[in-house]
Amino acid sequence: MEMRTRDTILKKLLDAQENVRDYEMFSKQVADKEVAETFKKFAEESGMQASKLQDLFKKYEH
């Protein structure tokens, strides 16, 4: 079954949002500061991806 563009964007949006939550949670749980900062940065990057995907998704909501 071929996924429509809207479905693909939605799937990746949900993945990006989950990554944000996971990386934020992990950044608060690990003791190593370097790892915590890396996870925090990854959360921010995933947030930017989620934001862009949300903008794209709005085009296909109709």
C-alpha positions as CSV (number, residue, x, y, z in Angstrom):
1,M,0.0,0.0,0.0
2,E,1.4,3.3,-1.0
3,M,1.3,6.0,1.7
4,R,0.0,9.4,0.7
5,T,2.3,12.4,1.3
6,R,0.1,13.5,4.2
7,D,0.3,10.2,5.9
8,T,4.1,10.1,5.5
9,I,4.5,13.6,6.9
10,L,2.2,12.7,9.9
11,K,4.2,9.6,10.7
12,K,7.5,11.5,10.7
13,L,6.0,14.3,12.7
14,L,4.9,11.9,15.4
15,D,8.3,10.3,15.3
16,A,10.0,13.7,15.7
17,Q,7.7,14.6,18.6
18,E,8.5,11.3,20.4
19,N,12.2,11.9,19.9
20,V,11.9,15.3,21.5
21,R,10.2,13.8,24.6
22,D,12.7,10.9,24.8
23,Y,15.8,13.1,24.4
24,E,14.5,15.6,27.0
25,M,13.8,12.8,29.4
26,F,17.1,11.1,28.9
27,S,19.0,14.4,29.2
28,K,17.6,14.7,32.8
29,Q,18.3,11.1,33.7
30,V,21.9,10.6,32.8
31,A,24.7,11.6,35.1
32,D,27.3,12.3,32.5
33,K,27.1,16.0,31.6
34,E,28.5,15.5,28.1
35,V,25.8,12.9,27.3
36,A,23.1,15.1,29.0
37,E,24.1,18.1,26.9
38,T,24.2,16.0,23.7
39,F,20.7,14.7,24.4
40,K,19.5,18.2,25.1
41,K,20.9,19.4,21.8
42,F,19.2,16.4,20.0
43,A,15.9,17.3,21.6
44,E,16.2,20.9,20.3
45,E,17.1,19.6,16.8
46,S,14.2,17.1,16.8
47,G,12.0,20.0,17.9
48,M,13.0,22.0,14.9
49,Q,12.3,19.1,12.6
50,A,8.9,18.6,14.3
51,S,8.1,22.3,13.8
52,K,8.9,22.1,10.1
53,L,6.9,18.9,9.6
54,Q,4.0,20.6,11.4
55,D,4.1,23.4,8.9
56,L,4.2,21.0,6.0
57,F,1.4,18.9,7.5
58,K,-0.9,22.0,7.7
59,K,-0.8,22.2,3.9
60,Y,-2.3,18.7,3.6
61,E,-4.9,18.9,6.4
62,H,-7.8,19.6,4.0
